[in-house]
Every structure is written in structure tokens, then in C-alpha cells.
Amino acid sequence: MQPEKERSNWWYLVPIFLGLIGGIVAYFALRNDDRRKAKNCLFLGIILGVLGITVNLLFLTSGITEEQFGVNI
């Protein structure tokens, strides 16, 4: 078995900008070189994806309508 290579911390930006999809991409890119960072990127993508869905549901159910902003959609 080969020793794990340390990968750059810049990989954490992939799930931050791309959410769950970015976490999956980073996981498969890092899994053979740095398993711990690969799992952390996947967990970060999952957490940010769930957080995004939660925030969207909160805004959806808050009762804010387009009339309150003065726009017509």
C-alpha cells in the first residue's frame, strides 16, 4: 500500500462553490491520495447542500411575496 500524499487545502473551495456536486467531485479526486481530506470535502459538500436547501425552504415558507419588493414576475 502506498503512503498517502498530502493534497492542497485549496480543494476545500470546490465543495464551497459547488455544494454537494463539488464535494463528490473532490472526494473522487482525492480519495486515493488523501482519504481524510476527501471525506472532509464530501462532508462539507453535504453540510452546505443541506444548509442551502434549508435556507431556501425558510424563504419559501416565510410568506414574502413579490409585491413586498415592488417587482412584477
ZAMARGU-4260 file (C-alpha; in steps of 0.2 Angstrom, whole numbers, plus 5000, padded with zeros to 4 digits):
<rodrens>
0) 5000/5000/5000 | 5007/5017/4995 | 5008/5031/5008 | 4996/5045/5007 | 5001/5061/4999
5) 4996/5077/5007 | 4985/5087/4995 | 4982/5106/4995 | 4969/5114/5006 | 4963/5123/4990
10) 4952/5108/4987 | 4940/5114/5001 | 4935/5128/4989 | 4927/5115/4977 | 4913/5110/4989
15) 4911/5128/4995 | 4907/5134/4977 | 4899/5119/4970 | 4890/5112/4985 | 4886/5093/4985
20) 4892/5091/4967 | 4908/5099/4972 | 4910/5088/4987 | 4908/5072/4977 | 4920/5078/4964
25) 4933/5082/4977 | 4930/5066/4985 | 4934/5056/4969 | 4949/5067/4965 | 4957/5065/4982
30) 4951/5048/4988 | 4967/5039/4983 | 4980/5052/4989 | 4972/5060/5005 | 4957/5050/5011
35) 4954/5061/5026 | 4954/5077/5016 | 4942/5068/5003 | 4930/5063/5017 | 4931/5081/5024
40) 4927/5088/5007 | 4912/5076/5005 | 4905/5081/5022 | 4907/5099/5018 | 4898/5097/5002
45) 4884/5088/5011 | 4883/5101/5025 | 4882/5115/5013 | 4870/5107/5002 | 4858/5104/5017
50) 4861/5121/5023 | 4856/5128/5006 | 4840/5118/5005 | 4835/5123/5022 | 4838/5142/5019
55) 4828/5140/5003 | 4814/5132/5012 | 4814/5145/5025 | 4812/5159/5012 | 4799/5149/5003
60) 4788/5147/5018 | 4791/5164/5025 | 4777/5172/5016 | 4787/5185/5007 | 4779/5190/4991
65) 4785/5199/4975 | 4773/5214/4980 | 4783/5217/4995 | 4798/5221/4984 | 4789/5231/4971
70) 4793/5219/4957 | 4782/5210/4944 | 4787/5192/4940
</rodrens>
